[in-house]
Amino acid sequence: MDLIVRLFSFLQIVIESLFTLSWELIRRMRFVPLTVCLTLMAMAAASVTAAPWSRFKTNTVSKTNTASKTKNSRQEATSSPFLEEQELGHYLIRSEFPLRDVHELVQDLGELQQDLEETLRLECQPRAIQIHLFQSKRSYDDYLRIRVPEGVNRQALYVPGTDAGRVYAYRQRELDIDVRHETTHALLHTALPYVPIWIDEGLAEYFEMPAALRAKNHPHRKELRDAIRYQRWRPNLKVLESKRKLMDMNGKDYRDSWGIVHFLLHGPVEARQGLDQYFEEILSGEPPTPLSQTLRKRIPDLDQAIVDHLK
């Protein structure tokens, strides 16, 4: 750009010199043929008109290029509304807002797989997991309405896929909880060929909290203590095992699934041994024996043991 400005300034000097020379020839050198003077003046005039026109054409090309880039950007925005993309291990995080706004969540995701593997004694497979973060419920709905219509009424969603598992969530107060919850589903489905709905949701409820709060400070803990104290709550693992679809699960089922998972992870050693055996059976490819059966063999008064653990 500086070079162009300098060239243009030089042209202006040349043009002015031509005008001056033409005028001086006319004024002082009267013997110079008139046609020569007129030719010099015409050349100067042509130069004057050519310079701005050349600049105008350059700007037009620049504007055309800009317009082309803008059009391409709009097309990309239509197909991909995300402002940022970041790869983190097996995760590909796409966000409509700056990821620095949720840097703690991004850090948690980096640790979530290790936490899950160490806690459950499982190994997650290196399968891609895409995490899509939306600025608002509206943009979330607009995106899912075309791709996953059934997810529009959900606050967050995990969708398994042959190429990658996909997590969708939008920005609101509990975004971090939602993303950890749905990403737990995605990780579990890379570690196990089959995950019964009740334990899938119970584990997702467990891992949705920050690591420091999982064992003792989940809201479900107080809910279950109140239910035990005021409603004489008793677990019913057999009923939970009968659930086959997500739509079969209600709010209390999520709470109760979390309670039993907490018992399996932090209760007596026999409970943990039963969970390990359950996962081994799933990994073998054979239909697992229901935990309600295997646990009762290890812990005869299972229901009371769960109540005593949670109260």
C-alpha angles and dihedrals in degrees: 000000000000090000092054091050091050092049091050091050089050091051090051090053091049091048093050090048091052091051091048092047092049092050093047091050090053093045101041109018101052091166092067108104113258091232091062092053092046090050092052091049091048090052090051092049091049090051091050092054095040097055098059091041091054090051090049092053091049091053090048092055090047091050090048091052091047091049090050091050091046091051091049091048090052091051090050090047090052092053096035118024094182121122097196139025125193131178115216113175106299091347126098106194117198119185138181089208133046111287090218085075089066100030092137091056091049089051091049091053090054089057099037097083093051091047092050094047094048094044097045097031090233133129119230115216120235095257121146118257119193118202116197117196120191130200095225145005088254095058089042091054093044091053096045096041089073099036108028108012094176090062096061094093093047124093090219135356144202117205119187118219140179092240100033143344113250130211122194126190138149132222115273138119096290098040093122092052092048094049095047090047095051094040089054088059090051093050094046091053090055091051100044131039091216132021119188110231097241096053091038089059094038092055092044089053089050097049095040090083124076111271094253092056102043101090102043114006109054113127089233089068093065091041091056094044089054091046091051092047101042105021102032089238118200126187119245107195092168091061092049090051089056091063110106104168135044091239088061090065120088131185094274091050090057090049094047092046089054090050094053092045089052089052091050093051102037104021130085120328090249090063092053091048089053091053092049090051090048092055091046090055092049091050090051090064094240122118105268122238107252112263089229087069102040094044093052089055090054097036111028096191093044099156094052091045090056092048092048090050095052103038 
